[in-house]
Amino acid sequence: MAIEAQYNWHDEAVKCIQAFARLGRPFTAEDVVAEIGPPAGSGKVIGAAFNTVARTSMIWRCGERPADRKTSHRRMLAVWRGGQPVEQIRIFND
């Protein structure tokens, strides 16, 4: 049952990440967890969801920032942004 819950969370996370990507502003895993709640079991499923979407070129890593949650002890989080590679070139060349 735990594996099924992780797959369901993964699917929901992928949909949430895609929705954030369409907004075109930077976001992190904390934003996704705030939106849909934490996964049951291993936190590795969070990274798996981001990798699933990143492989489609719908999102790209645009930086890092310290985590806001106190339990994360200010560890660095990847900051992601939606858009296609052509958009990335435009942003970096502006």
C-alpha positions in Angstrom: 0.0 0.0 0.0 2.9 2.4 0.7 4.2 2.0 -2.8 0.8 2.8 -4.2 0.6 5.9 -2.1 4.0 7.0 -3.4 3.0 6.5 -7.0 -0.2 8.5 -6.4 1.8 11.3 -4.8 4.3 11.2 -7.6 1.5 11.7 -10.2 0.0 14.5 -8.2 3.4 16.1 -7.8 4.1 15.9 -11.5 0.7 17.7 -12.2 1.5 20.3 -9.6 5.0 20.9 -11.0 3.6 21.3 -14.5 1.1 23.8 -13.2 3.9 25.8 -11.5 5.9 25.6 -14.7 3.0 27.2 -16.7 3.1 30.2 -14.4 6.6 31.0 -15.5 7.9 32.1 -12.1 10.6 30.4 -10.0 9.5 27.6 -7.5 11.0 24.9 -5.3 10.1 21.5 -3.9 8.8 23.4 -0.8 6.2 25.1 -3.0 5.0 21.7 -4.3 4.8 20.2 -0.8 3.0 23.2 0.4 0.4 22.8 -2.4 -0.2 19.0 -2.2 1.3 17.9 1.1 4.3 15.8 1.9 4.7 12.3 0.4 4.0 9.2 2.4 7.2 7.4 3.1 10.5 8.4 1.4 11.1 12.0 0.4 13.1 10.7 -2.6 9.8 10.7 -4.6 9.9 14.5 -4.6 13.1 14.5 -6.6 11.8 11.8 -8.8 8.8 14.0 -9.7 11.0 16.9 -10.6 13.2 14.7 -12.7 10.1 13.3 -14.6 9.1 16.9 -15.5 12.7 18.1 -16.2 13.3 15.3 -18.7 10.4 16.8 -20.8 12.2 20.2 -20.9 9.2 21.8 -19.3 11.3 23.0 -16.4 14.9 23.9 -15.9 17.0 24.6 -12.8 17.7 28.3 -12.5 19.4 28.6 -9.1 19.4 27.7 -5.4 18.1 29.2 -2.2 18.1 28.2 1.4 15.1 26.2 2.6 12.4 28.0 4.7 11.4 25.1 6.8 13.2 25.0 10.2 13.5 21.2 10.1 15.6 21.6 6.9 18.2 23.7 8.7 18.6 26.1 5.8 19.9 23.5 3.4 20.0 24.6 -0.2 17.1 23.9 -2.5 17.0 23.8 -6.2 15.0 26.7 -7.7 13.1 25.7 -10.9 11.4 27.7 -13.6 9.1 26.7 -16.4 9.8 27.3 -20.0 11.4 26.0 -23.1 15.2 26.2 -24.0 14.5 29.2 -26.3 13.1 31.1 -23.3 16.1 30.2 -21.2 18.4 31.8 -23.8 16.3 34.9 -23.9 16.3 35.3 -20.1 20.1 34.8 -19.8 20.8 37.2 -22.6 18.6 40.1 -21.4 
